[in-house]
Amino acid sequence: MSFEEWKEVQLEEIISFNPKETIKKGTKAKKVTMQDLEPFTRKIQGYSEEIVTSGSKFRNGDTLLARITPCLENGKTAFVDILNADEVAFGSTEFIVMRAKKNLADEKFVYYLSISPWFREIAIQSMTGSSGRQRAQVGVLEKSKLKLPTIEEQKEIGEILSSIDNKIELNNQINKNLEEMAQAIFQSWFIDFEPFQDGEFVESELGMIPKGWEVKKIADLDVVVTDYVANGSFAKLKENVTILENEGYALFVRNTDLKIDFTGTRKYVNKNSYEFLNKTKLFGGEVLISNVGDVGSVYLCPPYKIPMTLGNNLIMIKSEKRDINNNFLFRLFKSVFGQGLIKSITTGSVQSKFNKTDFRNLKLVVPNTGILEEYNEKFGVIEKMLFDNKLQNTKLTHLRDTLLPKLMSGEIRVPHDTEGSEIIDEQLLRI
C-alpha cells in the first residue's frame, strides 16, 4: 500500500483516551506520579505502592501523556510496561492515558505517535486555562486527523523505534551501575582513605588525613570558579531551533538541559551575547553545579562540538593545572561529603541558593598529584565508559527523533520499502 492509500482517520477512531478502569478504593496499587516521568524518556523511572484514592488508571501498553504546563512542553510522556498481566495502576490526575484500540492501532506506534512533533504541536496548541495551569484538551486530540499506516506497518514502525529506545535504556542501566561503582571507589579513596590505612596520618582542621595531603580552600586551588552574569545587552533566547555555529549561535546550557543530556528543548544565544559571556564559555569537561532552586545537582559538561555558554542557576568549576582535576571535583561534589559542603553554605527559605564567594571559601582535602594520577590510571576507564555511553545515547536519540517523523509521514517506509530499510540499517550501524 502506498502512502497515498493510507487511510485518514480521527485519533479517537484508533485510540481510547482515558479508557475507563476501576480499582477498588482502599486497596493498595502501584502509583506513578509526574516525578516518575523523565523528559523525552520512554521508561517510567519508578513507582510507589499506595492506597488508591483518585487519579488516572492504566495498564501495560498504555501511554501516559502529561497534559499540564510545563510538563507537556518538557516532553513528559512514557510507555507503561511496569505492571503484571491484567494489573491496573493509578497515577497523577494530570496524565492523559492513551490506549491503542485492538486490531486498529499498535500500542508502541501510539506511544511514538504521542512524542512525534505533529502530535506534540497539536497538544501544546490545544492548551487552555490560567497562566501556569494550562492543560491540553482531550477533545482536540480526539478529533485530530492523520493518515494511518496499516496495522502491520504500524508494528514495524513501533519495533524499529523501540529497538533504538531499548539500546538507550540498556546504556542507562549500565551507566547507573557504573555510576554507583565510580562513587563507591571515590568514597573509598578520598573520603574514607581505605587504600592508605597502613600509612601515616596527620591531624588537620578537617580531621586525620594521609600524610602529604593538604586542606585547601577552593579559592586557593588552580581552578576557575565562575557563574553566569547577565546585563541589559543579553539577547533574547531562541528556543528549540536547529542553529549551527556558523550561523553565529551558541547553546545556552541550563540545569534542565544537563538533566536530559541535551536531548530535549534547547535554548540558544546569538553571537554577540556569546562573546559577552566569554567567562562562561564551555568546551566540555567543566564541572557544573546548580546553585539556585535544585541546589547541589552536579554535572560534567559533555564535550559537544556546538559552542556552549553557561546558563543561569549554575556555577562552573574548571581545573587549570595538575594539583586537582575535573573528574576529582565532579566525584567529590557528588559524594555525601561534597553534598554536605554545599548544604553548609545553602540559604533561603523560599528558594534555596548559595553564592560563588561562599563556594570558593569551602575547604577540601586535596591528595597529592601522584595519588590522583594513580587513581585516574586505575579507574579512568569507568569515566570513559560512562561518557561513551552517554554520547552514544545522544546519537541514538537524535537518530530516533530524525526517523520518527519520516516513518510517521511515510517518507521512509517499512517493511516493503527496501531503500528505506537500508537507510535505517545504515544509520544504526554508524552509532
Residue, then its C-alpha position, 0 to 999 in steps of 0.5 A: m500500500s502506498f502512502e497515498e492509500w493510507k487511510e485518514v482517520q480521527l485519533e479517537e477512531i484508533i485510540s481510547f483516551n482515558p479508557k475507563e478502569t476501576i480499582k477498588k478504593g482502599t486497596k493498595a496499587k502501584k502509583v506513578t506520579m509526574q516525578d516518575l516521568e523523565p523528559f523525552t524518556r520512554k521508561i517510567q523511572g519508578y513507582s510507589e505502592e499506595i492506597v488508591t484514592s483518585g487519579s488516572k488508571f492504566r495498564n501495560g501498553d498504555t501511554l501516559l501523556a502529561r497534559i499540564t504546563p510545563c510538563l507537556e512542553n518538557g516532553k513528559t510522556a512514557f510507555v507503561d510496561i511496569l505492571n503484571a498481566d491484567e494489573v491496573a495502576f493509578g497515577s497523577t490526575e494530570f496524565i492523559v492515558m492513551r490506549a491503542k484500540k485492538n486490531l486498529a492501532d499498535e500500542k508502541f506506534v501510539y506511544y511514538l505517535s504521542i512524542s512525534p512533533w505533529f502530535r506534540e504541536i497539536a497538544i501544546q496548541s490545544m492548551t487552555g486555562s490560567s497562566g501556569r495551569q494550562r492543560a491540553q484538551v482531550g477533545v482536540l486530540e480526539k478529533s485530530k486527523l492523520k493518515l494511518p499506516t496499516i496495522e502491520e506497518q504500524k508494528e514495524i514502525g513501533e519495533i524499529l523505534s523501540s529497538i533504538d529506545n531499548k539500546i538507550e535504556l540498556n546504556n542507562q542501566i549500565n551507566k547507573n551501575l557504573e555510576e554507583m561503582a565510580q562513587a563507591i571507589f571515590q568514597s573509598w579513596f578520598i573520603d574514607f582513605e581505605p587504600f592508605q590505612d597502613g600509612e601515616f596520618v596527620e591531624s588537620e582542621l578537617g580531621m586525620i588525613p594521609k600524610g602529604w595531603e593538604v586542606k585547601k580552600i577552593a579559592d586557593l586551588d588552580v581552578v576557575v570558579t565562575d557563574y553566569v552574569a547577565n546585563g541589559s545587552f543579553a539577547k533574547l533566547k531562541e528556543n528549540v531551533t536547529i542553529l549551527e555555529n556558523e550561523g553565529y549561535a551558541l547553546f545556552v546550557r541550563n540545569t534542565d538541559l544537563k538533566i536530559d543530556f541535551t536531548g530535549t528543548r534547547k535554548y540558544v544565544n546569538k553571537n554577540s551575547y556569546e562573546f559577552l559571556n566569554k567567562t562562561k564559555l564551555f568546551g566540555g569537561e567543566v564541572l557544573i553545579s546548580n546553585v539556585g532552586d535544585v541546589g547541589s545537582v552536579y554535572l560534567c559538561p559533555p564535550y559537544k562540538i556546538p559552542m556552549t555558554l553557561g546558563n543561569n542557576l549554575i556555577m562552573i568549576k574548571s581545573e587549570k593545572r595538575d594539583i586537582n582535576n575535573n573528574f576529582l571535583f565532579r566525584l567529590f561534589k557528588s559524594v555525601f561529603g561534597q553534598g554536605l559542603i554545599k548544604s553548609i553554605t545553602t540559604g533561603s527559605v523560599q528558594s534555596k541558593f548559595n553564592k560563588t564567594d561562599f563556594r570558593n571559601l569551602k575547604l577540601v582535602v586535596p591528595n597529592t598529584g601522584i595519588l590522583e594520577e594513580y587513581n585516574e590510571k586505575f579507574g579512568v576507564i569507568e569515566k570513559m565508559l560512562f561518557d561513551n555511553k552517554l554520547q552514544n545515547t545522544k546519537l541514538t536519540h537524535l537518530r530516533d527523533t530524525l526517523l520518527p517523523k519520516l516513518m510517521s509521514g511515510e517518507i521512509r517506509v517499512p517493511h516493503d520499502t527496501e531503500g528505506s530499510e537500508i537507510i535505517d540499517e545504515q544509520l544504526l550501524r554508524i552509532 
